[in-house]
Amino acid sequence: MASMTIRNLDEKLKARLRMQAAKHGRSMEDEARDILRSALSTASARTATLAKSIRRRIEPLGGVDLEIAPREPMRESLSLEE
């Protein structure tokens, strides 16, 4: 197993970690491991693109058939010469 040292940790954050570890009945080190494990396990679920995420939410609602407007002839290009 690898080890890691975290320097310059804010005292208030360290106190919060200590309180949360005591609440869960474990050491600060074990609490920090659990926090890292859960934070990193949810990050892998976010591999989908924004478009795929939107489609996944909207698709169950059903689609809409839109009428396609008929094409019109292209306009003549403007002449910049006088």
N, C-alpha and C positions, 0 to 999 in steps of 0.2 A: 504494500500500500504506500502511496505517496503521502508526504506531509507538506503542509503549507503554513506560512507565517503571515499574518495580516498586521501590517504596521499602520500607525497613525489612525487608529480607530477612535472615533468620537466617544467621549466618556458617556454621553447620554445614550448612544446606540449600544455601547457595551452593557450599560445598566439594564436597558430594555431586553437585551439578549439574556442576561443573567436572570431577570424576572421571568421571562418566558420559559427558560430552561427549568427553573424551579417549579413553575406551574405544571410542566410536563414531567417532572420528576427525573430529569437527566442532567448531565453535565452541559456546560456551555459549548464545549467542543462537539458533543453529540447533537446538540440542538442546532448548531451551525451546519453540521453535515446534513441534517434532515432538511433544513431550509434550502440549502444548495441543491440537494437531490430533488426536492419537489419543484423548485424554480426551474431547473434545467430539464425536468421530464416534461413539463408543459410546453417548453419552447419548441420541441421537436414536432409538436402537433401543428405548428404554424408554418408549415412548409408550402401551403397552398398560396397561389397568387391572389391578389385582390379580386380579379375577375372571377376566379373559381369560387372564392368565398361568397361573392354576391350571387352567383348562379346557384350555389347550393342552398342559399336562403330563399331565393325567389322561385326556383323551379317547382317546388311542391304546390305553389299557388296556381299553376297552370299558365298557359301561354295566351297570347292575343294575336289574332290574325289581322294584320294591317293591310289595307288596300294600297296597292302600289300605283302611284300616280303615273299616267301615261307620259312618255318622254316627248319633249317638244324639240323641234329642229334647233340646232345650234345657231346662235346669233352670229352675224358677220363680225369679224374682228375690226376693231377701230383702226383707222388710218391716222398716224401721227404726222403725216405729211400734209402740207397745205395745198 
